[in-house]
Amino acid sequence: MRWIEMAQTNEVTVKGTAETAPFITAVIKDEIPYMQLSCRDEILRIHYNFKKNDVVKVDFDKRKVFINGRLQMKTVDLLYADFFMLQPGYNEIKTVPTMQLEVEYTERWL
């Protein structure tokens, strides 16, 4: 199998006035060696032998990664372990490779 690294941008608009932690769910489309989520210059990279239809859930508030319902903290790349926050207003979450994301968060106000 040949894997080509391509990025996708997912847009999220936070209407509150304070930063908030996202909870992101992604379903893997193909066999891949890692996935990456980034926002601004912060990167979270997860190394795992992903298979098609694996479900990845990342709780940025608790700084935890779940793959197929199991806690998998050893998969987090220590050089790219930024559990980022969403800022008020427009945010771009980029993924490598391309994938659909479900992004949940709680609006917060100062």
N, C-alpha and C positions, 0 to 999 in steps of 0.2 A: 504494500500500500504506500502511496506517496501522499504526504500531507503538505498542503500549501497554506502558509500562515496568512490569513486575511482578517482585517479588523472590521467591526461593525459598530456604528454609533447608535445608542439608544438615548432618547431625550426624556428628561424628567424635569418637571417644573414644580418647585416647592413653593407653596403660597404663604407659608408661615414666615416669621421674621428671625427665627433662630435655626442654626444648623440641626440636622437630624440624622440618625443612623438608619440606613436602609436594611431591609431584609430581602435578599435576592434569591430567586429560584430560577434555575436554568436546566433545560433538558438537553442532553448531549445528542447531536445528530449523527455523528460518525465516530469511529475509533480514533482517538487523539492522545498524544502523550502528556499534554497539559492544557489548562485553560487560564485565561488572564482577564481580570476585570480592572479597569482603570478609570479614574475621574481626576481631571486636572493632571497633575504630575505625580499622583499617588497610584501605586500599582499593587494589586494582590494577584499572585500567581500560585496556582495549585497544580502540583505534579501528581499524576495518577494514570494508570493504564485505563483510560476511559473507554467504555463500550457504548454502542448505540443505545439510547434510551436511559442511560444513567441519569439520575436526578441529583443535582448539586444545590444545596441550600447553604447560604452564607448569612449568618447573623452578625452584622457589623457592630451592633451594640454590645453583644456578649463576646465578640471576637472568636466565633466558632464556625467551623466548616463541617457540613454533613454531606456524605455521599451515600445515596440510597438508604437514608435514614440512620446511618452510623456515623458517629463522631470520628473525624479523620484529620486531626490536627498535624500529624506527621507529614501530611501532603503539602503543607504550606511552605513555599520557598522562603527561607529566612532573609534573603536579600530583597525580596519583593513581598513584604508582609504588611502592607499598609491597609488597615481596615478603615477606609475613608468615610467621611461624613458628607452628606448632601448639604449644600449651601442654599440659603434662601434664593429663590429665583430659578434661573435656567441652569441645568446640569447636564453634561454629556457623559454617559457611562459607555466606555468603549470595551468591546470584547474581542478576544482572540481565542479561537477562530470565531467566525460569525455565528451567532446563536440568538434565539429569542429569549428575552428575560422577562420575568415577572418581578416588579420592584414594588415593595410595600414599605411604607414609612408613616410616621405619625407627625402631623403638622405641629410645630412648636412656635411659641411666641415669646418674645422678651417682655 
